[in-house]
Amino acid sequence: MKKILGFVIGLFLIVGLTNSGYAATSWYIEMGGSTLGIDSFLSFAESPNAVIAGDSSGSTTDFDNYGVVTLATIGDYTLYGEYILSGTVTTSSTLPYDTVEFDAGGILTLYVDDGIYSSADTMIAELKLVDGEALLLNDNGYITLNYILDVLEDGYFYVAEDDTDMATITDPIYFLTTTNAKEVDSEYMDATLSDYLANNSVTFDSDADTLLASAGQVELNVVPVPSTLFLLGFGIVGLVGFRRKNS
């Protein structure tokens, strides 16, 4: 018997930036000499992502999640992210919900496309997943993902209150996201995701794997954290749902 775990609603991503020297309530992105201010939230269009079912053992099933999401467009320039995450879903026989745990170390990479077909896109940031979890209830899920910024090139992300380039900030930067997604038919697969899977030597099996659609907002929110830490949640990506076969 095939059991489908998917979850709905769109995508909601929370952003926060605080440390001993900053309490930012707004920030902005600069690309190609133009800027996009982010005061309350940044909305982005729906995009597909693939959940590839892995090994199953008892009540648990492993999965890998691949996706490409457009975050912002300024003129001919586009900011987008590519991600590869993994984790495990545990199905409960006694509780009304199932749980998802994400493996630390998943990668989210941000690029800028300058709109020139012949030129290579520029990688501007790389983030690593610190931890993440989700609850699945009646085909709905609430997901939290906490990334740490590993690489950030200068000249792209700025604190609005004093125009500080975030690449010059030496304290750790965390990207905190909360996410929901919905399951869609395999026909929703687009060329961008198909190419990304192929480039990672991944084959999507419509009978075993799941295609999700995610869309939503990036919202700035000051998050209180200890001492010199500051959180930057830069919301990305829809996630998690998969099909698994039970005998």
NULUM-195528 format. One record per residue: residue in one letter; x negated, y negated, z of N, C-alpha, C in turn. Coordinates in steps of 0.2 Angstrom, whole numbers, plus 5000, padded with zeros to 4 digits. Atoms other than C-alpha are relative to their C-alpha. Layout:
BEGIN
aXYZXYZXYZ/...
END
This chain:
BEGIN
m499650065000500050005000499649945000/k500450065000499449834996500249945005/k499850064996499449695009499749944998/i500250075002499349515004499949955006/l500150064995498549385016499949944996/g500150065003498749215009500249945004/f499650054996499149045016500049934996/v499750055004499948895011499949935003/i499850074998500148705012499549954997/g500450065003498748605003499350015004/l500650004997497148555011499949935004/f500150064995496748435026499450005003/l500750004998495048385030499849945004/i500150054995494448285045499349984999/v500750035000492948165045499949965006/g500250044994492048095060499349984999/l500750025000490448005062499949965006/t500250044994489747955079499350025002/n500649984996488047955088499949945005/s500250054996487147845100500049934997/g500050065004487047705087500649984996/y499450015005488647725077500650025003/a499349984999490447735079500449984994/a499850025006490947725061500850024999/t499349985002492847715056500150004993/s499950005007492547695038499350014997/w500749995004491147745025500249994993/y499950015007490947735006499550044996/i500449965004490247834992499749954994/e500250045006489147744978499750054995/m500349965006488847824961500049954994/g500150045006488247734945500149935001/g499950074998488247564954500649985002/s499350024997490047564959500150045006/t499949974993490747614976500850025001/l499449984998492247704983500150005007/g500050014993492747645000500550055003/i499649954997493547775012500149985007/d499850034994494547695026500450055004/s499649954997495947815030499950074997/f500149945003495847955018499850004993/l500249995008495148025001500450064998/s499649955003496348124991499750034994/f500349975006495748254978500550054997/a499549965004496648354965499950085002/e500049924999497148544967499550034996/s500449965004495848664962500050075002/p500049934998495648854962499450025003/n500649974997494448964972500250075001/a499949925001494249154972499750035007/v500149964995494249264987499950084998/i500149945003493349424983500050055006/a499949954994493849574995499450055000/g500649964999492349675002500250075003/d499949944997492249825013500650005005/s499549994995493649885024499950055005/s500149954995493549975041500549995005/g499450014995495050005052500449944998/s499650065000495849835055499749944997/t500450065003494449725047499950014993/t500250005007494049675029499649944999/d500550065001492549575024500249974993/f499850045006492749445010499449954999/d500450065002491749315000500449954997/n499650055003492449154995499649954995/y500450045005491849054979500549954998/g499650065002492448884974499649944997/v500350065002492148724965500649955000/v499550054999493048564970499849934998/t500150075002493148384963500249965006/l499850044994493048264977500149934999/a499950075002492948094969499749984993/t500250025006492748004953500049925000/i500150075001492047834950499849984993/g500250015007492047774932499950074996/d500249935003491147914922499650055005/y500449964995490347984938500550045004/t499549954996491148134947499550035006/l500349964995490648204964500450065001/y499649944999491048384966499550055004/g500449954996490548534977500150074998/e500049935001490148714975499950045006/y500149974994490248834989500150084999/i500049934999489949014994500150025007/l499949984993490649075011500250075000/s499849934999490949245018500350015008/g499749994994491849315033500450075001/t499649934998492949455041500749985002/v499350004997494849465043500250065004/t499849944996495549565057500750005001/t499249995000497349625056500250035007/s499749984993498249635073500650045000/s499449965000499449775077500549985006/t499650024994500049685093500249935000/l499850075000499949505090500349974994/p499750035006500949395078499649974995/y500450035005499449335069499450044999/d500649975001497849395061499549945000/t500550054999496149315064499550004994/v500550015005494749255052499449985004/e500650034998492949235057499549994994/f500450015006491749155045499250015003/d500749994998489849205045499649934999/a500450065000488649065049499550014994/g500550005006487449015034500349994993/g499750015007488748995020499849934998/i500350065003488248855008500549964996/l499650055004489148705001499549954997/t500550045004488148604988500449954997/l499750055003488648434982499649974994/y500350035006488348364965500349944997/v499750065003488548204955499950024992/d500049995008489048224936500049934997/d500050075002488548064927500449994993/g499650005006489748104912499750014994/i500449995006488348124900499950084999/y500049935001488548294892499350045000/s500649975001486748324888499650005006/s500550014994486048284906500350055005/a499949954994485948404921500349965005/d499750034994487048364936499549995005/t500550014995486148294951500250035007/m499849984994486148384967499949955005/i500250054996486348264981500150025008/a500049984993486748364997500150085000/e499849934998486748545004500250005007/l499849994993487648595019500150075002/k499949934998487648755029500550015005/l499549984996489048835038499750025007/v500249984994488748835057500550055003/d499549954997490448925062500649984997/g499350025003492248935056500450065002/e499549954998493849025061500749984997/a499350025003495649035055500550055004/l499449964998497349105061500550014994/l499549995006498549185048500650025003/l499449994997500349185053500649994995/n499450005005501849225041499749964993/d500250035006500749185026499749935000/n500350064999500149025033499450005004/g500650004996498448985040499749935002/y500450064997497448855050499350015000/i500749985000495648855046499549945002/t500450054998494248755054499350034998/l500749985002492448755047499549945002/n500550054998490948665054499350014997/y500750005003489448625043499549955003/i500650054999487748545046499749984994/l500450035006486948435033499350025000/d500749985000485348515028499649954996/v500350045005484948405013500449944998/l499650065003485548225008499549954997/e500450055004484748114995500349935001/d499850074998484747934998500449974994/g499650035006485947814988500750024999/y499449975002487547904989500649985006/f499550004994488447905007499849945004/y500250054996488447745017500649995006/v499550024995489247685034500249934998/a499750065003490347545029499949945005/e500050064995490147435045499349964999/d500750035000488247405042499650024994/d500349985006487947475025499450055001/t500649964998486747605033500150064995/d500049945005486247745020500050065005/m500049944996486747905029499450054999/a500649965001485147985022499449985004/t500550034996484147875033500150025008/i499949994993484947935049499750075002/t500449954999483848055058500450055005/d499649954996485148135070500450054996/p499649955004486048295065500749974997/i499450025002487548265054500450074999/y499549945000489048395055500649984995/f499450015004490448405042500550055003/l499549964997491948465051500750004995/t499450005004493448525040500550045003/t499449954999495148595043500450014994/t499849985006495948685029500650044999/n499449955001497548765022500050014992/a500049995007497748845005500650054998/k499449955003499048944994499850044995/e500249955005498949094984500349994994/v499750015007499249084965499850064996/d500249955005499249194950499349994997/s500750005003497649244942500049964994/e500050045005498149144927499849935001/y500250074998497748984937499249995000/m500750005001495949034935499849954995/d500250055005495048884926499350024998/a500749995003493448884915499549985005/t500550024995492448794929499950055005/l500149954995492748924942499850074997/s500249945004492649064929499250004999/d500850005002490849004924499650005007/y500450004993490348984943500050075002/l500049934998490849164946499550044996/a500549965004489849224931499349985002/n500750024998488349124936499850035006/n500249964993488349214953500150074999/s499949925002488649384944500650035004/v499449984997490349394952500650024995/t499449985005491849484943500650005005/f499450014997493549434948500550064998/d499549955001494749584950500749985002/s499450034998496549524949500450055004/d499649954996497149694957499750005007/a500349994993495949684972499949935003/d500250064997495449504974500649955000/t499550055000496449344977499849934998/l500150075002496549174969500449955004/l499650054996496949024979499949934997/a500050075003497348844975500049955006/s500050044994496848704987499949934998/a500050075001497148514987500149965006/g499850044994497248375000499649945001/q500350064998496348245009499450005004/v500650014995494748185017500249945004/e499850054996495148085032499449985005/l500550024995493947985043500349995007/n499850004994494048005061499450015005/v500550004995492947965076500050065004/v500049944996492448125085499549995006/p500550014995491748105102499650075001/v500449954999490248215104499449995005/p500550024995488848235117499449964998/s500650035001487348125118499949974993/t500250035007486448085101500350044994/l499749975006487448205091500649964997/f499550045003488648135078500350054995/l499749965004489948225068500249964994/l499850035006490248195050500450064996/g499749945003491648305043500249974993/f499950025007491748285024500450054997/g499649945001493148395019500050034993/i500149975006492948515006500550075000/v499949935002493748664999500650035003/g499549964998495248775001499750075001/l500349944998494948945008500550065002/v499949944997495349115013500750034999/g499549965001496649235008499850064996/f500249955004496449405001500550065000/r499649945000497249564996499550065002/r500449944998496749725004500450064999/k499749945001497249905000500050045006/n499949954994497950015014500250074997/s499749935002498250205012500750015003/
END
